[in-house]
Amino acid sequence: MTAKVGERNKRFIEDSYQSDTIPLERDSILLHLIMPYLELTSDEPAEDDYGPDTVKIELPLGNKKVYNHSGQMVYVCNTLWRNRLSEEGQAKVKRFFDHEVKKAFRTYMDGYIESQNATDTGRQYKRIKEGITAFFIQYHIDFTKQDIAAFARDWYRHRDKVDENLRSPLVK
């Protein structure tokens, strides 16, 4: 089965899994996320579109009880027959990997900023840009100035949210 995840996410997946194929375990979060969106395949085999923004997903064989995403129905999903992802499922997979990239980026930047010991506010923005560039290079992701600016905005929002949570009292 294939899923379109975007070029940036595909590079991240290739570097993380050392392959463009994602092997799913029976108890993985991604499998539980996509199970309701698996569709029956037609009788005649059709080749899935495979492009620069697509990854392969290996489903484990077996039956599993699943809640239908459009209603309250419970059914048994057999991955031998249900092995094509709906458009809604494709969007879920892309969003899942968007979050995984952001989570890895924020963790990377936490370590990078800590290792740089950036206390000078004049050089702080330059160090953040250097950290973002280093993240893209480490995961072999092609980037532009707009990508650096977008990730810098995300980093500032994340940092402000973390700082706000650290300052808020636990008990009122």
Secondary structure, 3 states (H helix, E strand, C coil): CEEECCHHHHHHHHHHHCCCEEECCCCCHHHHHHHHHEEECCCCCCCCCCCCCEEEEECCCCEEEEECCCCCCEEEEECCCEEEECHHHHHHHHHHHHHHHHHHHHHHHHHHHHHHCCCCHHHHHHHHHHHHHHHHHHCCCCCCHHHHHHHHHHHHHHHHHHHHHHHCCCCC
